[in-house]
Amino acid sequence: RRTSTPPRAAMQCTFQHITVFLVGLISGTGCSLTSKMLLSIQSVGKTGEMEPFEDPLFQSWVMFVAMTCALPFHYIYQWWQQREEAGQKVTVGIQKESMPTWTYFILAVPACFDLAATVLCMFGLVYISASIYQLLRGACIVFVAFMKHYLLKDKLKAYNWFGVFLLAIAIALVGLTSVLGSEDAGGRNPVVGVLLILCGAFVQSLQYAFEEKVMTGDVSAPPLLVIGMEGFWGTVICTVVLYPLAYALPGTDHGHLEDPANTLAMIKNSAQVQHVLVWYFLFIFLYNTFGVLVTYLLNSVWHAILDNFRPVTVWGVDLFIFYAVSGGELGEAWTHASYLELTGLFVLLVGTAVYNANLRLPCFKYDTGLLGSDHMATPSMARSPLLSSAMDHARAQGVPDSLRERLVTQYVSPKPARETQYGFITVDTS
């Protein structure tokens, strides 16, 4: 079957490509699992009593600090690239372009969306298991579909709507699983967790719509710089705005919604918290970095596979931890409601495949060559328009693979038909 996928997408996977994909999958799985582990560990607080390390705002702060670490790697790569270019000239026409200063500040806007979505999801994770948390994030595709159709005026096809319908069923099944299978000793209502994560998915869809409507094509920056600056602004806003607000609001953390002094005391008093926290930090950094590399070295289809397979690995590893590693102390048990969750997982994967036209049904009409499109929706919607355009426009403009290998991980903004921009490098493709 002929498709519009360029030759690069069909190339054979080398050991390097497989390694990058596996590291991305392992680190993505580790992000969700270590996050839930931290919420399940108990430590001695500032009053000298044992209490659970339930500090979702702190976890959000750590996540953005880890994203900020992409900045030094971006500048190291930039230095390495300039050194390479100084020693070896590129034979096609190249023009260096400086990035405007305002780009660094405009990235604070998507960082606000990302921070709000992350905090909501982290608070929701307190109430439910890691596997349900991961599956519920598939709701973002549903919200984005409505945003694309009604707000961005990007009309969806009939098969898209059927995929959205299947995804809605999957979300309902997973949400019902959290209620029927709830065995929380703390007596928490899992419906609260489901609603918080759905709100987080909705905010994430707003970020998608904002970037698609306002920023795509106007902001030209390499992906690692985008990740790093969003991490920087998220860290600043979380430290200056959210933490003082959480301390001022009443709650169960020693009279506060979240008490940073108690958080520091629990970290200091528990080696287990310290070890899991280090792994959490590393997984977040690796997932953001290798997510970009997966999209570049392979294509967005593989990035979609990475995100679609992530709920499977999260659930599988969580079960393994519960039965084979922690003796039931950590991880997730198999309950009578797990069969319903398994059904929801299957429907979620099928719905995503139908929405992306990877699974074609004879009752719908499809555009010629649609299979293999680079615009892949995934349960976590990790590829925002701001990042995905880097790869999409490069493929669309037909830039030689040999040159793209030289200019790895650069963001590409739309240009006239005769030229394509790689970050700060404009290449005449004629």
N, C-alpha and C positions, 0 to 999 in steps of 0.2 A: 504494500500500500504506500503510495507516494504521500509525503508530508512536506510541510514547509520548514521542518527542522533543518538547520544548516549542517554542513558536513561535520563541523566540530562536535555537534551533539551526538553524532553517531559513532564517534571515534571509540576505539577500544580503551577500556580502563586499565591503566598501568598500576603498579604497586603503589606509586605515589598517590594516585587518585583514590584507590581503595583505602589507604591509610588515612587520608584526609576525611573521607566519608565516615569511617569507623570512629575516628576521634570526635567528629561532630556528633555522631549518634551517642557515643558513650558519655560525652560531656553534657549533652542535652538531657539525657536520662539522669545523670548525676545531679544536675541543677534541681530538678523536681524532688528527687529522693532525699538529698541532703537538706533541702529546705524543710521538708516535712519532718525529717529526723531531728532537726534543731528544735522544732516546736514540740517534739515528744520527749526530749531529754529533760531531766530534772537536775537542779543545781541549788546550792545554798545562796540565798539572796542577801541583801544588805541587813536584814533583821536577824540573820543566822538560821533561818528556817528553810527547809527544802521546798522548792516551788518549780513549776514547769517553766522552761525557757520559751515562753510565748511572747515574743517580741517581733511581730511582723514588720513594724516600721523600721526596726534596726536591720532586719534582713533586706528590706528594700534599699536602705542606705548602703549596705555592703554591696548589693548588686550594682548600684550606680558607680560606686568607687571602683569596682572591678571593670566596668565598662570604660571608665576614665583611663585605665591602664592601656587601652588601645592607642592613646595619644603618643606615648614615647615610641611604640612600635611603628606607628605611622611615620614619625620623623626619622627614625633609624632607617626605615625602608626608603624614605625620600632621599636621605643622605647617600645611601648605597646606590640608588638609581642614578643620582647626579654623578657619582664617582664612576659608575659604569659607562655612562654616556660621555663623560669627559675622555675616557680612554678608547671609545669605539663609537664612531659616528653612525647614525641611522640614515639610510640612503634616501628615504622619502622626505617630503617637505615637512618640517616640524617647526612649530612656533610656540614658544613658551608664553604662558599667560598667567598673570598674578590673580590670586583669589581675593575678591573684595573683603574688607574687614567686617562689613555688616553680616557676611555669611556666618561668622562665628557666633553672632548674637541672635540671628534668626533661628538658629538651631535650638534655642531655648524654648521655642514654642512646641515643637514635637516632644521635647524632653518633658514639658509639663503634662502633656497627654500621657506619655509613657509612664511617668511617675504616678499619676493618679490611677491608671489602670493597674500598675504593679502593686500599689498599696492596697487597693480594693481586693485584688486576688490573694495577696498575702494574708490579709485579715480573714478572707474566706477559707483559706487553706487550714486555718485553725480548727474549723468545724467539720471538715471532711477529709477523706483519704487522698493520697497523692494521685492515685489512678483516676478517681472521679474528677479531681481538680484538672488533670490533664485533658480528660475527655470533654469536660464542660467548656474548655477554651475553644472547642469547635464552634461554639455559638458565634464567634467573631465572624465566621464566613457568612452566617445568616444576616447579621447586622450589616456587614460590608455589602452584601448583595442588595439590600434595600437602599443603602447609601448610593451605590453605583447607579441604580435604576432611577431613583426619584430625585436625588440631590445632584449627582454628577451627570445625569442624563445619558448614562452609558447603558442603553437598553439591553436587558438580559433576554436570552433566547428561552424557548420553552423548556429545553433540557436543563438550563440553569435553574429555572424555577422548580423543576422536579427534584433536582439535587438539593435545593434549599429546603424543599418539603421533607425529603429523607433526613436531612441534617436536623431539622426541627424535631422529627420523631426521635432521632438518636439522643438529642439533648433531653427530651422529656423522659426517655427510658433511663438515662443516666441519673437525672435528677430524682426520679422515683426510687432508683437503687439506693441513693444516699439516705432516703427516708426509711425504706424498708430494712436496710442492712445496718442502720445506726446502732452501734453498741458502745457509744461514748460513755465512759464511766463518769465523766464530768456533767452529764446531763445536758449537753449543749444541743441546740436545735439545728440539725443539718440544713434545714431550709434557709436559715440565715446565711450559711456558707455558700449555698447554691446561688442565692440572690446576689451576694457580694461579687461572686465570680462572674455572673452574667452582667452585672453593672460594669465590672472591669473590662469584659469583652466588648461592651457597648462603647466605652470610652476609647478602647483601642481602635474600634471602627471609625470613631470620630477623628482619631489621629490619621488613619488611612485617608479619609475623605479630605481632611485639611491638606495633607501633603500632596494628594493627587490634584486638588483644585488650585492650591496657592503656590506650592513650592517646587513641584516637579518641573524641570526645565529652567528654573530661575536660580536654583542653588546648585553650584557646581563644586563638589568636594569629593575627595576619595572616601570610600566606605569606612575605612578605619578611622578617618578624621570625623565622619558623621557619628559613628558609634562613640568615639572618645568625647566629642563635644556634648552629645546628649547625656553621656555619663557625667561629665563635669557639671553641666547645668542641673541635672537631677540631684547630684550630691549637694550642690549649693542650696537649692530650693528646699531639699529635705532637711538640711542642717539649720538653715536660717528661718524657715517658715513652718514646716510640718512638725519638727521636734518641739519647738516652743509651744505650738498649738496643742500637741499631744500631751505635753506636761501640764498645760493649763486646764485641759478638759478633764472632768471627773471620770474615774474608771476603776477597774479592779487591780491595777498594778500600784499598790500602796497609795491609793487615792488618786491616781492619775491614769489617763488612757494608756500611757507608756512612760515609764520612769527610766531615763538613761543611766542614772546612778545605780539603780538596781540591775540593769542590764550589764553594766561593767563589773559589778560585784559577782554576778553569776558566771561571767566569762572567766574572771580571775579564779573562782573557786572550783572550776570543773575542767579537768584536762580533756574530758570527752567533748564538751562544748567547743573547746579550743581546736581540737583536731577536726571535728566536723565542719567548723567554721572555715578553717583553712581550705578543706576540700571544696566547700561551697563556693568560696572565692575563686579557686582555680577552675572549677567547672564552668562558672559563669564567663570568665575571661576566655577560656578555650572555646566555649560554644559560640560566642559572638565572633571570635576570630575565624574559627574554622567554618562557621556558617557562610561567611563571605567567600572563603576559599572553595567550599563545595560548589557554590553557585558559579564561581569563575572557572575552576578547573574542569568541572563537568558541565552541568547546565541547571536551569531552575527546575527541571523535571526531577533531578536527583535531590534538590533541596526540598521539593514537595514530598518525595519519598522519605527523606530524613524526618520531616515533621509529622508525616502521616504514620510512620512506624514508631515514633516516639511514645505514644500512649501504650503500645504493645510492650515495649521494653520496660517502661516505668512500672507497669502492672506486674509483669513477669518477675522483674528483679525485686519488687516490693514483696511479692509472695515468697520468693527465695529467701530474702532476709528474715522474714517472719518465721519460716519453718526450719531453715537450715543454718542460720547464722546467729540470730539473737535469742532463739528459744521463746519467741512470742513477745519479747520486750519491745522490739521495733518492727517496722514493716506493716504488712496488711494481711489479715486472715481471709481465707475463703469462706464465705457465708452463703446462706440460702439465696440471698439477693444477688450473689455474684453472677449467676446465670443470666439474670436480667441485664446486668452490666455488660456481660459478654455479648449479648444481643445488641445492646446499644453501641458497643465498639464496632461490631460488624456493619451495622447500618451506617455508622459514621464514616467508615472507610468507603463503603459503597456510594454513599451520598457525595463524598468529596470527589470520588472518581467520576461520577455522573456530572457533577457541576463543572469539572475541568475538562470534560469530554474525553477523558482517558478510557472510560467505559461507555461505549456507544450503544444506544438502544434503537431498535429498528423503527420505533414509533415516532422518532424525532428527526428533524432535518438538521444537518450539520454543514458548516462552511467547509469548502474544500481545503484540505491541508491544515485543519484546525488541530488535529492530533499532534501532540508534541509542542504545543504553544508554550512560550516562555512565561506566560502570565498564569502561574499556578497558585490557586488558593490552597492554604494548608490550615489545619486546626489551630495552630498558634499564630498564623499570619505573621510569621517572623520577618518576611520580606516586605517591608513597607515600600511604597512607590519611590521614596527618596533613595533607598538602597538598590532596589531591583532595577531601576533605570540604568544603572551602571552597566549591567550585563545585557539588558534588553536592547538598548540602542546600539551597542557594539555589534551585536549579531545582525540587527536590522540594516545597518549601514554596509555590511559586507566587508569589514576590515580584515586584512589578511591575518590568519592565525599566528604566523611567525612574529608579526609585529605586536599582536596582543599578548603573546608570551613575554615580550620585552617590557610591556607596560602593565604589569599585573596589578589587579585590585584597584584600578583607577575608576572614578565616577565619570560617567559619560552623560552630557546634556545634549538635547536635540540641536542640530546645526543644519545649515543648508545641505542639499543633497551631495555636494562635491567634497564635503569635509566632515570629519568626525572628531570630537574632542575627547581626549583621555585625561581627565583631571585638568591639569594645566597645560596639556600638550594638544595642539590642533594638528591633525594629520590630513593632508590632501590625498583623498582616496582615488582620485581620477587616474 
